[in-house]
Amino acid sequence: MTKVKGIYKGNTVQLLEPVTATNGVEVEVIFYEPGEKGQAFRNAMKQELDRMEKGLKLGGGPYYRSRDELHER
């Protein structure tokens, strides 16, 4: 799979970089409305930051001894 950006003008898509592909190969085109792509990124970033703030439950508990208990000074 090759990902290439392009510009849509008059029912055609002009590619912004050259592509080596066979004629007749099937392509998929996704249209982003102005600002839509940035909003999706901001939503994903907010979701990840919320996960980081919340943290992950990795187990552990009161039965684990502290570092100082394990290593006498």
N, CA, C and O atoms as a MOPAC input file, in Angstrom:
PM7 MOZYME 1SCF
protein

 N      0.85000 1    -1.17500 1     0.00000 1
 C      0.00000 1     0.00000 1     0.00000 1
 C      0.89400 1     1.23600 1     0.00000 1
 O      1.89600 1     1.28900 1     0.71400 1
 N      0.53200 1     2.20600 1    -0.78800 1
 C      1.24800 1     3.47200 1    -0.86700 1
 C      0.29100 1     4.59300 1    -0.51000 1
 O     -0.83600 1     4.63000 1    -1.00300 1
 N      0.72800 1     5.50100 1     0.33900 1
 C     -0.10900 1     6.63400 1     0.73800 1
 C      0.46600 1     7.89300 1     0.10900 1
 O      1.63400 1     8.22600 1     0.31300 1
 N     -0.36700 1     8.59000 1    -0.65900 1
 C      0.06000 1     9.79000 1    -1.36900 1
 C     -1.00100 1    10.86300 1    -1.19000 1
 O     -2.19500 1    10.57200 1    -1.26300 1
 N     -0.58400 1    12.08500 1    -0.95900 1
 C     -1.52800 1    13.20200 1    -0.85400 1
 C     -1.76700 1    13.78300 1    -2.23800 1
 O     -0.92100 1    13.68600 1    -3.12700 1
 N     -2.92900 1    14.38300 1    -2.39700 1
 C     -3.27300 1    15.00400 1    -3.65900 1
 C     -4.25200 1    16.13500 1    -3.45700 1
 O     -4.72300 1    16.37600 1    -2.34500 1
 N     -4.55600 1    16.82900 1    -4.53800 1
 C     -5.49900 1    17.94500 1    -4.50600 1
 C     -6.62800 1    17.64400 1    -5.47900 1
 O     -6.38600 1    17.28100 1    -6.63000 1
 N     -7.85800 1    17.79600 1    -5.01200 1
 C     -9.05000 1    17.53500 1    -5.83100 1
 C     -9.43800 1    18.80200 1    -6.58100 1
 O     -9.68000 1    19.84200 1    -5.96800 1
 N     -9.49800 1    18.71300 1    -7.91600 1
 C     -9.91600 1    19.84100 1    -8.75400 1
 C    -10.70800 1    19.30900 1    -9.93600 1
 O    -10.22200 1    18.45600 1   -10.67900 1
 N    -11.90800 1    19.80100 1   -10.11100 1
 C    -12.70200 1    19.47600 1   -11.29900 1
 C    -12.87300 1    17.98900 1   -11.55600 1
 O    -12.62100 1    17.53400 1   -12.67100 1
 N    -13.28900 1    17.22600 1   -10.57300 1
 C    -13.52800 1    15.78100 1   -10.67000 1
 C    -12.27000 1    14.95300 1   -10.92500 1
 O    -12.37100 1    13.80200 1   -11.34800 1
 N    -11.09900 1    15.51400 1   -10.67700 1
 C     -9.85600 1    14.74000 1   -10.76700 1
 C     -9.01800 1    15.01700 1    -9.52300 1
 O     -9.17600 1    16.04200 1    -8.85800 1
 N     -8.14000 1    14.09400 1    -9.23200 1
 C     -7.21900 1    14.26300 1    -8.11000 1
 C     -5.81200 1    14.38900 1    -8.68000 1
 O     -5.32700 1    13.48200 1    -9.35600 1
 N     -5.16800 1    15.49500 1    -8.41200 1
 C     -3.79100 1    15.71400 1    -8.86400 1
 C     -2.87500 1    15.30500 1    -7.71500 1
 O     -2.93100 1    15.88600 1    -6.63100 1
 N     -2.02700 1    14.29500 1    -7.95800 1
 C     -1.11900 1    13.80700 1    -6.93100 1
 C      0.01600 1    14.79000 1    -6.72000 1
 O      0.48600 1    15.42200 1    -7.66600 1
 N      0.45800 1    14.92000 1    -5.47000 1
 C      1.50200 1    15.87600 1    -5.14000 1
 C      2.90700 1    15.29300 1    -5.24700 1
 O      3.89100 1    16.01900 1    -5.10100 1
 N      3.01100 1    13.98400 1    -5.50100 1
 C      4.30700 1    13.34400 1    -5.70900 1
 C      4.14100 1    12.19200 1    -6.68300 1
 O      3.04800 1    11.63800 1    -6.79600 1
 N      5.20300 1    11.81900 1    -7.39000 1
 C      5.08900 1    10.74200 1    -8.38100 1
 C      4.86900 1     9.38100 1    -7.71900 1
 O      5.33800 1     9.12400 1    -6.61000 1
 N      4.13900 1     8.51600 1    -8.43500 1
 C      3.83300 1     7.18300 1    -7.93300 1
 C      4.16100 1     6.16800 1    -9.01900 1
 O      3.84500 1     6.37400 1   -10.19100 1
 N      4.79600 1     5.07500 1    -8.62300 1
 C      5.04200 1     3.99000 1    -9.57600 1
 C      3.98900 1     2.92300 1    -9.31500 1
 O      4.13300 1     2.09700 1    -8.41400 1
 N      2.94100 1     2.95100 1   -10.10500 1
 C      1.85100 1     1.99900 1    -9.96300 1
 C      1.40200 1     1.53500 1   -11.34500 1
 O      1.60400 1     2.23200 1   -12.33900 1
 N      0.80400 1     0.37500 1   -11.39600 1
 C      0.30400 1    -0.18300 1   -12.64300 1
 C     -0.99300 1     0.52400 1   -13.03200 1
 O     -1.82300 1     0.82000 1   -12.17200 1
 N     -1.16800 1     0.79500 1   -14.32900 1
 C     -2.42700 1     1.39000 1   -14.79100 1
 C     -3.58600 1     0.47100 1   -14.44500 1
 O     -3.48200 1    -0.75000 1   -14.56700 1
 N     -4.67900 1     1.06000 1   -14.01800 1
 C     -5.87400 1     0.29700 1   -13.70800 1
 C     -5.91300 1    -0.22600 1   -12.28400 1
 O     -6.87100 1    -0.89900 1   -11.90400 1
 N     -4.89300 1     0.06800 1   -11.49000 1
 C     -4.88700 1    -0.39400 1   -10.10700 1
 C     -5.96600 1     0.35700 1    -9.31400 1
 O     -6.18700 1     1.54900 1    -9.53000 1
 N     -6.62200 1    -0.34000 1    -8.41000 1
 C     -7.69500 1     0.25400 1    -7.62300 1
 C     -7.11500 1     1.17200 1    -6.55100 1
 O     -6.12000 1     0.83700 1    -5.90800 1
 N     -7.74200 1     2.33100 1    -6.36400 1
 C     -7.30400 1     3.29000 1    -5.34400 1
 C     -8.48200 1     3.65300 1    -4.45400 1
 O     -9.64000 1     3.45900 1    -4.82400 1
 N     -8.17600 1     4.17200 1    -3.29500 1
 C     -9.20400 1     4.62600 1    -2.36300 1
 C     -8.89300 1     6.07800 1    -2.04000 1
 O     -7.75300 1     6.41800 1    -1.72500 1
 N     -9.89400 1     6.92600 1    -2.11700 1
 C     -9.71000 1     8.35400 1    -1.88200 1
 C    -10.55600 1     8.75600 1    -0.68100 1
 O    -11.73300 1     8.40700 1    -0.59700 1
 N     -9.95000 1     9.49100 1     0.24500 1
 C    -10.65700 1     9.98300 1     1.42800 1
 C    -10.64500 1    11.50000 1     1.37300 1
 O     -9.58600 1    12.10700 1     1.21700 1
 N    -11.79300 1    12.10900 1     1.49700 1
 C    -11.89400 1    13.56200 1     1.49400 1
 C    -12.05000 1    14.05700 1     2.91900 1
 O    -12.93800 1    13.61100 1     3.64600 1
 N    -11.19000 1    14.97300 1     3.31500 1
 C    -11.30500 1    15.63100 1     4.61500 1
 C    -11.86000 1    17.02200 1     4.40300 1
 O    -11.38800 1    17.76400 1     3.54200 1
 N    -12.85500 1    17.37100 1     5.18200 1
 C    -13.37400 1    18.72900 1     5.13900 1
 C    -12.36500 1    19.62200 1     5.85000 1
 O    -11.63900 1    19.15400 1     6.72700 1
 N    -12.31000 1    20.90400 1     5.48400 1
 C    -11.35700 1    21.80000 1     6.15100 1
 C    -11.55600 1    21.77500 1     7.66700 1
 O    -12.67000 1    21.95500 1     8.15800 1
 N    -10.47800 1    21.55400 1     8.39300 1
 C    -10.52800 1    21.50900 1     9.85100 1
 C    -10.88100 1    20.15400 1    10.42700 1
 O    -10.63000 1    19.90700 1    11.60700 1
 N    -11.45700 1    19.26600 1     9.62600 1
 C    -11.90800 1    17.96700 1    10.12500 1
 C    -10.73600 1    17.09000 1    10.54700 1
 O    -10.80000 1    16.42800 1    11.58300 1
 N     -9.67700 1    17.07800 1     9.76500 1
 C     -8.52300 1    16.24100 1    10.06500 1
 C     -7.86400 1    16.69900 1    11.36000 1
 O     -7.48300 1    15.87200 1    12.18800 1
 N     -7.72800 1    17.99800 1    11.53800 1
 C     -7.14000 1    18.53500 1    12.75800 1
 C     -7.98000 1    18.21700 1    13.98200 1
 O     -7.43900 1    17.93800 1    15.05200 1
 N     -9.30000 1    18.25900 1    13.83200 1
 C    -10.19400 1    17.97000 1    14.95800 1
 C    -10.08700 1    16.50900 1    15.36800 1
 O    -10.11500 1    16.20400 1    16.56000 1
 N     -9.96600 1    15.60600 1    14.41200 1
 C     -9.81400 1    14.18400 1    14.72700 1
 C     -8.51600 1    13.96000 1    15.50300 1
 O     -8.48400 1    13.17100 1    16.44800 1
 N     -7.45200 1    14.65000 1    15.10700 1
 C     -6.17400 1    14.53600 1    15.81500 1
 C     -6.30300 1    15.05900 1    17.24000 1
 O     -5.81400 1    14.43700 1    18.18300 1
 N     -6.96900 1    16.21300 1    17.39400 1
 C     -7.12900 1    16.78500 1    18.73300 1
 C     -7.95300 1    15.86100 1    19.63100 1
 O     -7.64200 1    15.70600 1    20.81200 1
 N     -9.00000 1    15.24900 1    19.07800 1
 C     -9.80500 1    14.31300 1    19.86300 1
 C     -8.98900 1    13.09900 1    20.29800 1
 O     -9.08400 1    12.66500 1    21.44600 1
 N     -8.19200 1    12.55200 1    19.38900 1
 C     -7.36200 1    11.39300 1    19.71700 1
 C     -6.30700 1    11.76700 1    20.75500 1
 O     -6.04200 1    10.99000 1    21.67200 1
 N     -5.70800 1    12.93600 1    20.62200 1
 C     -4.69300 1    13.37600 1    21.58100 1
 C     -5.30500 1    13.56900 1    22.96700 1
 O     -4.70100 1    13.18300 1    23.96800 1
 N     -6.49500 1    14.16100 1    23.03400 1
 C     -7.17100 1    14.35300 1    24.32300 1
 C     -7.47100 1    13.01100 1    24.97300 1
 O     -7.29200 1    12.85000 1    26.18100 1
 N     -7.92300 1    12.05400 1    24.18300 1
 C     -8.22400 1    10.72400 1    24.70100 1
 C     -6.96200 1    10.06800 1    25.27800 1
 O     -7.01400 1     9.47100 1    26.35400 1
 N     -5.84800 1    10.17500 1    24.58100 1
 C     -4.59800 1     9.58200 1    25.06800 1
 C     -4.09000 1    10.29000 1    26.31800 1
 O     -3.60000 1     9.63800 1    27.24000 1
 N     -4.19900 1    11.62000 1    26.36000 1
 C     -3.77000 1    12.35000 1    27.55100 1
 C     -4.63700 1    11.99000 1    28.75500 1
 O     -4.13500 1    11.89200 1    29.87500 1
 N     -5.92400 1    11.79400 1    28.53100 1
 C     -6.81500 1    11.36000 1    29.61700 1
 C     -6.40600 1     9.99000 1    30.13800 1
 O     -6.41300 1     9.75800 1    31.34600 1
 N     -6.05000 1     9.07700 1    29.22800 1
 C     -5.58800 1     7.74800 1    29.64700 1
 C     -4.30500 1     7.84500 1    30.45400 1
 O     -4.14600 1     7.14600 1    31.45500 1
 N     -3.38800 1     8.70500 1    30.02800 1
 C     -2.13200 1     8.86400 1    30.75600 1
 C     -2.37700 1     9.44500 1    32.13900 1
 O     -1.74500 1     9.01900 1    33.10600 1
 N     -3.27600 1    10.39900 1    32.25000 1
 C     -3.59700 1    11.02000 1    33.53500 1
 C     -4.21600 1    10.00000 1    34.48900 1
 O     -3.90700 1     9.98000 1    35.68100 1
 N     -5.08700 1     9.16100 1    33.95300 1
 C     -5.77300 1     8.15200 1    34.75400 1
 C     -4.80700 1     7.03800 1    35.17600 1
 O     -4.89500 1     6.52800 1    36.29300 1
 N     -3.90500 1     6.67000 1    34.29900 1
 C     -2.93300 1     5.62200 1    34.59600 1
 C     -3.50200 1     4.24000 1    34.32300 1
 O     -4.68800 1     4.08100 1    34.03300 1
 N     -2.63000 1     3.24400 1    34.42300 1
 C     -3.02400 1     1.86000 1    34.18900 1
 C     -2.91800 1     1.07700 1    35.49300 1
 O     -1.97000 1     1.26500 1    36.25600 1
 N     -3.85900 1     0.22600 1    35.74200 1
 C     -3.82800 1    -0.63800 1    36.91300 1
 C     -2.97600 1    -1.85400 1    36.55900 1
 O     -3.40000 1    -2.71300 1    35.78600 1
 N     -1.78500 1    -1.92000 1    37.12500 1
 C     -0.86000 1    -3.00000 1    36.79800 1
 C     -0.73900 1    -4.01500 1    37.92500 1
 O      0.18400 1    -4.83000 1    37.93800 1
 N     -1.64800 1    -3.96800 1    38.84600 1
 C     -1.59000 1    -4.91400 1    39.95800 1
 C     -0.81300 1    -4.31500 1    41.11200 1
 O     -0.74500 1    -3.09700 1    41.27400 1
 N     -0.23300 1    -5.18300 1    41.90200 1
 C      0.48800 1    -4.70600 1    43.07300 1
 C     -0.48800 1    -4.48400 1    44.21600 1
 O     -1.69900 1    -4.62400 1    44.04800 1
 N      0.01900 1    -4.15600 1    45.31400 1
 C     -0.85200 1    -3.92100 1    46.44800 1
 C     -0.05000 1    -3.83800 1    47.72800 1
 O      1.17400 1    -3.71200 1    47.69100 1
 N     -0.72100 1    -3.90600 1    48.84500 1
 C     -0.03800 1    -3.73200 1    50.12300 1
 C      0.92800 1    -4.87400 1    50.45300 1
 O      1.79100 1    -4.70500 1    51.31400 1
 N      0.81000 1    -6.01400 1    49.80200 1
 C      1.69400 1    -7.13600 1    50.10600 1
 C      3.09400 1    -6.94900 1    49.52400 1
 O      3.98900 1    -7.73500 1    49.83200 1
 N      3.30600 1    -5.91600 1    48.68100 1
 C      4.64000 1    -5.63300 1    48.16500 1
 C      5.38100 1    -4.77600 1    49.18800 1
 O      4.81300 1    -3.84700 1    49.76100 1
 N      6.63200 1    -5.09200 1    49.40800 1
 C      7.42800 1    -4.33100 1    50.35800 1
 C      8.03500 1    -3.12800 1    49.66100 1
 O      8.23900 1    -3.14000 1    48.44700 1
 N      8.31900 1    -2.10600 1    50.42200 1
 C      8.89100 1    -0.89100 1    49.84600 1
 C     10.36200 1    -1.12400 1    49.50700 1
 O     10.96300 1    -2.11500 1    49.92400 1
 N     10.90700 1    -0.22300 1    48.77000 1
 C     12.31000 1    -0.29800 1    48.37000 1
 C     13.20600 1    -0.28100 1    49.60500 1
 O     14.15800 1    -1.05600 1    49.69400 1
 N     12.90300 1     0.60100 1    50.55800 1
 C     13.71500 1     0.70200 1    51.77500 1
 C     13.65800 1    -0.58700 1    52.58700 1
 O     14.65200 1    -0.96800 1    53.20600 1
 N     12.52200 1    -1.25800 1    52.59600 1
 C     12.41800 1    -2.52700 1    53.32200 1
 C     13.24400 1    -3.61300 1    52.64600 1
 O     13.79200 1    -4.48500 1    53.32100 1
 N     13.33900 1    -3.56900 1    51.33300 1
 C     14.08700 1    -4.59100 1    50.60400 1
 C     15.59200 1    -4.35300 1    50.66700 1
 O     16.37000 1    -5.30600 1    50.68500 1
 N     16.00000 1    -3.10800 1    50.69900 1
 C     17.42700 1    -2.76600 1    50.67400 1
 C     17.78500 1    -2.01300 1    51.94300 1
 O     17.47600 1    -0.83000 1    52.09000 1
 N     18.44000 1    -2.71300 1    52.85100 1
 C     18.84700 1    -2.04500 1    54.08200 1
 C     19.95300 1    -1.05800 1    53.77000 1
 O     20.83400 1    -1.33900 1    52.95700 1
 N     19.90900 1     0.05700 1    54.39100 1
 C     20.90900 1     1.09400 1    54.14300 1
 C     21.95900 1     1.08300 1    55.20800 1
 O     22.88800 1     1.88900 1    55.16800 1

